[in-house]
């Protein structure tokens, strides 16, 4: 079976054009890769819940040549463990101001702003969102963040927004069909990666 596959949501052609150029996709953590809640135990240990589908979306994107990174204001061992599990190489935690980390990263990777995308949820993400080629807000983002986003995910942060972003970029770069075919074929191991 070789039918044309596409994501389960609509994306404007202008957004797909911007996404087709992306070589580096950056995420905030709290409110984007998680639902934004901070659970802190009596011992001071911080806990976060991540969506496994978001994680698989990140793996699919990396497998298709798009680098993934994290720029977040908080520092957390939980994030360190999660990015290691997902093999995310570009990680900047504890950024009181996120823009310097973004500028350092694109200089290090020799990328132009139009080759980058950022997914955010709050006003602290705006300085980067105003610089990248593709600014994305999760569905439950602050209204000002949504105002300056090129695209707003159908789902809220921590509940599939990152997966939708990854699939949208794959679709824009014409690798979505090939990636989904892996799971419809008995020739490959869909769990690999």
Steps between C-alpha positions, in 0.01 A plus 500: 500500500652827392239766564582863569516569871475837673464620860153503654491880510503784248800730453505813284731489196697800632578309822602190305733716290667635817521148648660362185814703577539390865825322590477559877181475707523640852258440785429665831433237768243610760168557328620355168655158559309483829162638606677773695430366847795468737462216748745532788527230764565547872866429432518788250520263203329639191281276284372560148283289271602470136284368217642184339351593161684831510820307563440270205429800278837646599672172414328489160605856425862433595502183289402719204784748542347778709696580817308556822592715799369629832521853636335531840505741790503235772767244583382150575657155526174362361562695177860375492375142512230561236732666248753221546228243432400686182862563393444876487847652467425871525383574853504835678345496848489778757474777240365807677507660156461253216605711203878487570483116508315503167753734339791292630344181368427621148851648477648168616295308241552763226124534445300799386191598705267387218640147542380487861167457676402542864198373693399708801211571733577812703626854456857403597509308170418803286859631456593176320165465322550844346836389356435152360372418153206305645345600834257248648270536800323218678120521511491620862778756462479855633291719261800718410703193408217378277479843338863478382499132403499389137317183607304388806492128576161329521595349840606659826850472644587159641213335315632451149597851389862399444395193300276712279786741443736217403247346262426839343872558432537147359203563271639837386834338421331216310630230733172432683377244247825303512508511881141377538556227239752345741213415730280360225767270361610161627851572367608737773503513876270787596627493857857568386628843590 
